[in-house]
Amino acid sequence: MQVRAATKDDLDAVCKAFEASRAYMASHGNPNQWGDDYPSAADARADLLRGTLFVCTDEKDEVVGCLTFAPGPDPDYRVIDGAWLNKAPYFVVHRVATLRQGEGVGGAMLDWVCATATNVRTDTHAGNASMQALLASRSFVPCGTVRLARAGERQAYHFVRETDELQRKRRLWEMLP
């Protein structure tokens, strides 16, 4: 699987991934996170115009998933009931959607995110056990609760990848008596 910037030709496939993810969430005890109409085609077009919409393609170059990957700050993340892991500049992941669940698409997209950025924040609904497990499997740390202007409370997650310099400093620190 490969992740790349979306094009206008991908918008129909992105909307199909949104629909499939809404149906999956509803059938797995999480009908309220996205409801019946979020995210919409207008959300996808807006992300495309901002250059923040990415798609995941399979070996046949079929779009099998999508996500919004944008530089922060995110206004909804200014206040947290808890604490972020750091105050450094970060990227944000929103609207993760897959055409079919259980095929590793979400994991492939988060692997790409974690390889692309060293500091990433995201959130999910308390009822989205699948996303919570996926985030935990990619070393995202639960940090508390944020309140989205659009949708209320969400569980906040933060990923920080240690750079080579930080790893070197940690090894030196551990060697001290």
N, C-alpha and C positions, 0 to 999 in steps of 0.2 A: 504494500500500500504506500501511496505517496500523498503528501499534502502540498497543495499549491494555492496561489491566489486565485480566487474565483473570477470568472468572466461573466458577462451578461448571458452567455449561452448556458451557463450553469444554473440560472435562477429557477427554472422549472424543477430541476432535480433537488435543489435546496429546499423548495417548498414541499416536495414529496418527503424529504427527510424530516422536515418539521412535522408534517402530518403523521408519519410513522412513529416519531418519538412521542407526540401527544397521545396517540392511541396506546402505545406501550405504557406510558406513565399512568394513564387512566386505568388500564387493565391490571396494573401492579400497585394499586392503592395510593396513587398520587395524582388524582384528577385535577387538583387545584393549582399546581405549579404554573402550568401554561394555559389552563382553561381550554376554551374552544377556538380561540382566534389569535393566540400569541405563540410564537412569533409569526408575523404576517409576511406576505410578499413585500409589503412596503418596508418592513424592517430589513429584509434581505437586500432590497435595492439600496436603502440608505447605507447599510454596511458596505455594499459593493462600491458605492460612490466615495465613501471614506477610505477605501482600500483596506478594510479590516475584515472582509469576508474571505474565508479560506474553505476549500473543499478537500476531502480525502477521496482518492480514486483507487480502484482496484487494478488488478493486472490487465483488465480489458479497457482501462481508462474510463470506467463507469463511475460516476459520482455516487459514493456510498455513505457519505457523511459530510458534515460541515460544522464550522464554529466561527465565532467572532473572536478575533485576537487583536487587541488594540492597546496602544500605549496608554498608561494611566496619566494623571489620576482620574479615578472614577468618583464623581460627587457622592454617590451612595456609600462609598467606603470611607468617607471622612470621619464618621462616627461609628464606633464599634463597641458593643457590649462585650468586652474582652480586650485582646491586644494583638495587633499584627506582629509578625516576627521581626520586622525592621521598618524603618522609615525611608528606605532607599527608593528611588524611582522604580516603577514596576509596570508590568503588562497585565491586562485583564483578559480573562476568558469568559465569554457569555455564549448562550444559545448553542450549546453542543447538541447536535442531533445526528442520528444515524438512520439509514434506510432500513437496516435489519439489525436487531440487537443480538448480542452473543457471538459475534463473528470477529471480535477484536478491533473493530473500527474505532470505537471510542478510545481504546488503549493506544492505538496507532496515532491518533490525533494528539492525545496528551503526551505521548513520547516525543512527538515533533515539537510541541510547545516547550517541554522541559529541555530539549536539546537546543531550542532557539533562544530562549530567554533564561536568565539566572534568577529572576525575581518575578513571580506571577501570583496574582490574587484572583479568586473566583468565589462564587457562592452557589448554594443550591437549597432547595426546599427541604424542610425537616422530614418530609415523607418520601424523599427520593433516595431510597436505600441503595439502588443500583449506582447512582452517581457518587454517593458517599463512598462506597466500596471502591469504585474506580479511582477516585481522587486519592484515597488512602494507599492504593496499590502503586501510585506514582509519587509517593512521598509528600503529598499535600497534607498540611497539618491543620486540624480544626482550630480556629482562633477565637470564636465567639459568634455573635449574632450581629448582622447589619440589617438596616431597614431600607428597603428599596422604595423609592418614591412611587414607582409603578405598581409594586406588588407586595408590600409588607415585609415581614421578617423572613430572613434567610440565614442559613448557616454559612459562615465565612471560612474560607480555606486559603492557605498561603503555601507556596512552594518557593524554596530558596536553594539554588544549586551552588555549592561551594566552588569558587574558582580555584585554579591551580595555586594562586598566591595564598588564598585562605587555607587551603589544605597544607601548604608548606608551613605557614605560621602555626597551625594547629599541631603539626608534628614537632616543631621546635618547642612549643609550649609544653607538650607532653613529655619532652625530654628533660625539662627543668626539674631539679630536685624538689 
